[in-house]
Amino acid sequence: MFDWIVKTVADASGVTNQLKIAEWARLNRTNPFDMGAKNYQRCVYDLGLGGKYYELEYNEDGSLKYQ
């Protein structure tokens, strides 16, 4: 029973993090599945999940540059 509870909480946490990443990507006008390594690291950093700070660069249309 305890294993099932731990797995359920872990799954829910993973889904929550995926939703946070998707929201960050939406706000920065980029694809959450293909934003580039530096942008992903910055996303994770901004969300307090680890990552690394990188400067974000934007295209003229306001979308996040792939990097």
NUPA-152652 format. One record per residue (C-alpha): x, y, z. Coordinates in Angstrom, 3 decimals. Each point is the difference from the previous one (the first is absolute). Last residue first. Layout:
// residues N
{voba {X; Y; Z}};
...
END
This chain:
// residues 67
{voba {19.451; 28.184; -27.748}};
{voba {-3.253; 0.464; -1.924}};
{voba {-1.064; 3.625; 0.204}};
{voba {-3.036; 0.707; 2.190}};
{voba {-2.905; 1.610; -1.785}};
{voba {-0.441; 3.773; 0.039}};
{voba {-0.429; 0.442; -3.776}};
{voba {3.519; 1.440; -0.264}};
{voba {1.432; -3.188; 1.483}};
{voba {0.823; -0.226; 3.701}};
{voba {3.140; -0.867; 1.928}};
{voba {-0.077; -1.309; 3.557}};
{voba {3.125; 0.371; 2.093}};
{voba {1.033; -3.296; 1.551}};
{voba {-0.417; -1.042; 3.649}};
{voba {0.418; -3.710; 0.653}};
{voba {-2.349; -2.873; 0.718}};
{voba {-1.323; -1.053; 3.379}};
{voba {-3.758; -0.254; 0.527}};
{voba {-0.579; 3.545; 1.234}};
{voba {-2.360; 0.842; -2.869}};
{voba {2.354; 2.662; -1.351}};
{voba {2.895; -2.484; 0.028}};
{voba {-2.056; -2.645; -1.848}};
{voba {-0.882; 2.583; -2.654}};
{voba {3.605; 1.196; -0.188}};
{voba {1.216; -3.560; -0.573}};
{voba {-2.684; -0.464; -2.659}};
{voba {1.021; 3.237; -1.720}};
{voba {3.635; -1.076; 0.002}};
{voba {-0.816; -3.467; -1.387}};
{voba {-2.273; 1.103; -2.828}};
{voba {-3.720; 0.760; -0.016}};
{voba {-1.287; -3.217; -1.580}};
{voba {-2.637; -1.689; 2.178}};
{voba {-1.275; 3.143; 1.758}};
{voba {-0.273; 1.806; -3.370}};
{voba {0.583; 3.710; 0.521}};
{voba {-2.017; 3.142; 0.678}};
{voba {1.639; 0.969; 3.305}};
{voba {-3.309; -0.154; 1.887}};
{voba {-0.896; -3.238; -1.781}};
{voba {3.393; -1.524; 0.824}};
{voba {-0.374; 0.876; 3.685}};
{voba {-3.511; -1.529; -0.068}};
{voba {1.289; -3.215; -1.605}};
{voba {2.807; -0.208; 2.566}};
{voba {-2.490; 0.436; 2.854}};
{voba {-2.276; -2.657; -1.517}};
{voba {2.913; -2.415; -0.293}};
{voba {0.933; 0.701; 3.623}};
{voba {-3.555; -0.787; 1.132}};
{voba {0.005; -3.201; -2.033}};
{voba {3.224; -1.086; 1.654}};
{voba {-1.398; 0.805; 3.443}};
{voba {-3.152; -2.019; -0.730}};
{voba {2.097; -2.972; -1.090}};
{voba {2.139; 0.208; 3.148}};
{voba {-3.116; 0.281; 2.183}};
{voba {-1.570; -3.034; -1.695}};
{voba {3.219; -2.017; 0.262}};
{voba {0.338; 0.797; 3.722}};
{voba {-3.644; -0.943; 0.637}};
{voba {0.373; -3.275; -1.929}};
{voba {3.157; -0.897; 1.911}};
{voba {-1.822; 0.638; 3.317}};
{voba {-2.752; -2.465; -0.943}};
END
